[in-house]
Amino acid sequence: MRLYADWHTHTTYSDGHAVPEEMVQAAAERGLEEVAITDHGPRAMFIGVRDARVYLELKREAARLSEKYPVRVLVGAEANVIGRHGELDVPRQIIEELDIVAAGLHPQVWCVPWWETLTWILPNQVGRAASRVRERMREANTAALVEAIRRNPLTFVSHPDLMMAVDLDAVARACAESGCAMEINAGHRYRREEVVRAALRRGVPLVVNSDAHDPESVGNLAEGAALLEKYNVPPDLVLNARRH
């Protein structure tokens, strides 16, 4: 099995440390066939794109870079779930223009309505220390993410269970119903093996990405590839894999 694409990277348009061309050049040097620029949605506190229309600017830049480098440059968004009913911070009309749509839970977002930042997002920080709060937040997080999966045309769920705990089996069921993949994020240490197990139980596709924020990390997919091998995941179940 060969992983030919990295569909989760960030640039200086959000919290990355390099401009798109530097990330694309790194992808080309590592022999990737595709790379996606997926900067954070605009309601990520202090790190999101300035406006969702930035993604349309990136599409024009991606077209230029695809001609300059031997790698296909895709444009996507790592949208934030910003409400308990699965609302995202990227409008549908923008989403329809994107090549890749990822969505995930992040503990530093401005919710809509705003008070859910206090009643939902903030208690997740408290929950790290208090088990009763943690379980209540796990239920709320799961419900919000499941609704996001059901209501939006997602390519994959980014790093499920990384910073805000969820019921991975419930997330996998929603993904199976919606045709959404679950990400093995090689850039973070979290319950990645549980993600793989949940996906396999439900027949959910997986995708392995780097979550690179700098050129040195683009295409660093080895840890994800090792998990695929450990669990004998067939290439047909991995969105960015080929048999050879």
C-alpha positions, 0 to 999 in steps of 0.5 A: 500500500502506498499513501500518495496524498496528504490532504491536511496541511496549514499555511500562513493563511491560518496558523501554519508557518509557511506560505502555500508554495513552500508547502507544495514544493515540500510535497513535490520533493517528497514524491506526493501526487496530491497535497491539500491546503486546508486552513482553519475556518474563520471562527477558530480563535486567533488562528482561523482564516480572516474570512471564508472567501480566503478559500476562493483566493487559495483556489486561484493560487492552487491552480498556479502552483499545480502548473508549476510543480509536479503535484496536484494542489487541492484546496479545502478547509478544516472547518470548525463545528461551532454549534451543538446542532452541527453548524460549521464556520464555512458557508455552504456556498464556499464548501461547494467550491472546495476539493476537500472538506474536513470538520472537527472539534477544537477547544478554541472556537467562537460558537454560534450562538456565542454563549455556547462558547461558555456553556459547551466549549469552555467546560471541556477544559474543566472536564480534563480534570473532573470526570463527571464534567468530562463524561457530560462533555463527551456526550455533548461533543459526540452529539455535535460532531454527529450532527455535523457529519449528517448535515454537511458534505464532509470528506473526513472528520479531522482527528476525532477524539483529539482535543474534545472527547467523543464516542468514537463508535457513535461517530463511526456509525454517523460516518458510515451512514454519510459516507464520511471518512475518519482521519488518522492524524499522524501529527498528533498523539491521541487514541489513533488505534481506537479510531482505526478500530471504530472505523473497521467495525463500521466499515468506514473509510480512513484517511492518513494525513500529516496536519503539517504546519511547516514544510518539514512535516508535509507528507510525514505519514509513516505513523499512520501507515504503520497503523494501517499495516498493524490492523491489516486495513485494505487499501480500498478502505483508505481514501489516499492509498493505492495498492502499489 
